[in-house]
Amino acid sequence: MSDAFDWTVLDEPQVQQVINVVAGKFGMDYGLALEAADARQEATLIVAEKAAEARELLAKGAGLLHRWLCQQLRNRWLTELRHQSRHLSYEVALNGAERGLL
């Protein structure tokens, strides 16, 4: 992640609308893994982190910002979930070791 965040991009009403719509969509689609409030927080961080890109897309249309933010959030969140799913819990590893499976 970048050290520079531009929080002023969040003052744009359309940016807030897009963040809320995207967060709601992710809350519905991935509700078991990502709550809407968490998606909103993550989307806010993405927009502030990449404010120049977000402003450029917004200037071309809110639909482009929506699509970009969905892609950014999906990439960031689902990549993390995939990494987490590859790890075995202590209990699963212990059970597998006891059965001679590991």
Phi, psi and omega in degrees: 000152179282153177278341184261119175244136177250095185284346182293338178298336181285351178285344178287122180302323180293326178296315178297321179297314181296316179302315181295319179294314180297317179298319178296320179297314180292326176297324178284314185287324185236035186304330180285338183247335185216114178282156182301321180296320178292321178296321179296316179296315180295318178296321177298317178297319180298313181296317180292325180290324183241050187298319181298316179293319179297317179296319180298317179291320179298323178297332179271346178143143181296332179297322177293319177298319179300310181298315180298316182293322175300315180295317180297314181293318179298314180299313183291312186283313183291328175298317178296318179296321178297320179295319180293324184289344179278349182268137176270142175287163179301317182296317180294317179296319179295316178298316178295323179293320179295329180272355181078021181271342182247000000 
